[in-house]
């Protein structure tokens, strides 16, 4: 092969690499100057607050709240076994439970495609 052809191909590749590198450097500099920050993904979690003693007298009601991280209240699904559940509305994740008969009940919280709280026990006792 002719030396002129080899050098012209290498020169063209060098020009292309310089152009690509310059473009990438400019885009990185713009991101840094604009203050764009990457955030770490927060693992969705939920915690039940207000039922620390895990007990409820039969025929009575108790209010509890679900504290969330990484998921919104609108994306939750709360279910119970052995208890009656009522969402108190609004954007606050407050609920009211009641138990009509003595026994064990459970609260489950689903959100972000997984179970966030599984089988939170609530003991319903006779008055």
N, C-alpha and C positions, 0 to 999 in steps of 0.2 A: 504494500500500500504506500501511497505517496505520503511523505511527511507533512505536506500542507493540509491534507485531508484530516489526518490524525489530530494535528494542532487546532484546526478549525472546529472539530467535534469537541475536543477538550475545552476550548474557549467558550463554545456555546453552552456546554454543561456548567462551566464555572459561572457564566452570566446568569443562567437559570437558578443555580443554587444561591447566588448572591441576592437575586430578586426575592426568592421565597424566604430566605433568612431575614431580609430587611422587612418584609411584610409581617412575618411572625413577631419580630421584635417590636414593631410598631403596635400591633394589636395587644401584646403583653403590656407595653407601656401605657396604652390607653386604659386598660382594665385597672391597672394600679393607680393611675391618676384619677379615675372616676370613683374610686373607693369601692369597687365591686369586691365583695367578700364572699368566699364560699363558706357555707355553714355545714356543720356535721348533721347527719340525719339523727333525729332523736327517736329512740325506740319507744313505741307507744306503751304507756303504762296507765293503770287505774288503781285507785286505792279508795276503800270505803271508809268514810269518816262519820262518826256519830253513833256507831254501834259497837263501841269498844268493849262493852260487857257481853256482847253476843246474846242478849236475852230480851224477851218481850213478854209482857203479861197478856194472857189470852183476852180478847175483846178490846184491847187497847191499841193505840197507834203510836208509831215512832217515826220521826223524820231523820233521814240520813242524807249525806251528800257524797257524790263520787268525785274525788280529786283526780284530774287527768293531766297527762303529759304526752304530747305528740299526737293527740287525737282530739277532735272537738266533740262536744256533748251531742250535737246533731247526728254524729256518725255512730252513736252507741245503740245497742239493743240490750235491754236489761230484762232478765226473766227470773222467776222465783218458783220454788217448789215448796208447797205447804204453807205459803203466805199469800196475802193479797197485796198487790203493788199498785201504786198510783203515782204518776209523774206530776210534779207540782207546777210544771210549765215554765216558760221563759228559757233564757239561755243558761240559767244555773242548773246544774245537774243534781237537783234535789228531788228526793222521792219520799213517799210515805208508805210504810208497810203496816200491816195488821195481821194478826193471827187469831183465828176463831177457836181453835182447839189446841190442847196441849200436845207437844211433840217437837220434832226437829224440822226446821225449814232451811232452805238454802237460797242464796242470791248468786246469780251468774251475770257477768258483764262481758258482752261481746263488742268488739270494735276493731277497725283496721284489719279486717280479715282474720282475726284470731280471738281466742278467749283471753280476756285481760284479767278477770277475776273468776276463778272457778270454785264453786261450792263454798262460798262464805257462809259458815253455819250460824243460824239464829235459833236459839232454844225458846220455844213458846211455853210458858209456865202457867199453871192455874193461878187465879187470883186468890 
